[in-house]
Amino acid sequence: MLRRSNPVLWGVLLFVAWNLVLLFFLLGRPPGGGGAGEGALDAEQLSRDVVKVAEEVEQELEVQKQLLQQIQQQQQRLWGRGKGQGQDRGQAAAPLLSPTLPPPRDTVLPVLVIGCDRPTIRRCLDKLLQHRPSKELYPIVVSQDCGHEETARVIASYGDRVLHLRQPDLSEPRVPPEHRKFQGYYRISRHYRWALNQVFRSLRYSAAVVVEDDLEVAPDFFEYFRGLLPVLRADPTLWCASAWNDNGKEAMVDTQRPQAIYRTDFFPGLGWMLLRATWEELEPGWPGAFWDDWMRSPSQRRDRSCVRPEVSRTITFGRKGVSNGQFFDQHLKFIKLNERFVPFSSLELSYLSKERYDVAWEARVYGAPALRVDELQHNDRMELGEVRVQYSSRDTFKAFAKALGVMDDLKSGVPRSGYRGVVTFMYRGRRVYLAPPRDWSGYDPSWS
């Protein structure tokens, strides 16, 4: 019996010894912030250092605890196997297998769910858990604001399948007098900042997917982002990947090409992935409110793009919210959710790199024959599978977009789903490029 206990005993001893060494090492480091030659440490800096050390110790202890649990589980399985094979009758014991280590943190892709006071978050979480291929590779972190207890009980009902965080600052945000009716937007922005700091600074993930509590995800939601993660890491001209197509109504997308992905200069949101380095860039200037429009400003975008799908990998079911259902009844509820699984992680996606994409994009858009809006509406020249409708001003863009059922609003001059000024969609079965002239020189922020 002593020999059988040895692997677990050694695991326990190693676990304890490692953590003693770790504690002595971390607590023995000199804290930063004290002036050279001074006899006393700055109290505020010392407090920050203690918190940092405690966080590091806690994270490492958790990893070691998981490792010990895996050793114990592995040994228990082997004991059971040995008993079934008659080891007590003198047969050789099965060799101890190496424990399975937790996956490296740079391969883990967490999903951050932003929640508040919607018990219907259950629909969001149910779909995430239904389609999640691995708890270890795709941890779900639910960050809840508002202190709404019914919603908290719903989240708690999922047990250890999700990590439930509660935003601690529930105070009324300070807002300018003229923004009192927008107080909800200030709370949301504050919550986003806190939640993203938890994911990237406390939990130390290298990338994350952000969804809100009123989104339902497609069957290949996780696969979509897994395939795009290396693309985002490799291309500095990209700063996010989104699951959302702003013009993704069923009649306006090619459902036969669910694998199609496009670059876009418009930040789509509604299920989006960013890297920790991007958050470290954004966090110091994070706005008090209207964070998504802030993201769409030229000073944040810095000529970078996102990628978005032909067919959305998320839909929203939240009609009620701080925007009072804006766009929902006319537009959002008609977005088509992809139903066909696409193995994105095994597809060749290097065509999305700016150098390759721009050459092919320009050739395709400006190689398409030009039609007028009325010709398109009358189904003229149906033999043409791809056509271009040209606009030359803000007013003509908005008029043509409205006539063709495209979202006509612009943010800092950028149209929804647009790339290099071009918005592409399906219209009565054929591909349309709503495009500026070929000598387009860039977005005009006054077009808003």
Beta strands, then each sheet from edge to edge (+ up, - down):
strand 1: 111-115
strand 2: 140-144
strand 3: 163-166
strand 4: 207-212
strand 5: 215-217
strand 6: 238-242
strand 7: 261-264
strand 8: 272-275
strand 9: 305-309
strand 10: 314-316
strand 11: 386-390
strand 12: 410-411
strand 13: 414-415
strand 14: 423-427
strand 15: 430-435
sheet 1: 3+ 2+ 1+ 4+ 8- 6+ 9+ 7-
sheet 2: 5+ 10-
sheet 3: 11+ 15+ 14-
sheet 4: 12+ 13-
end
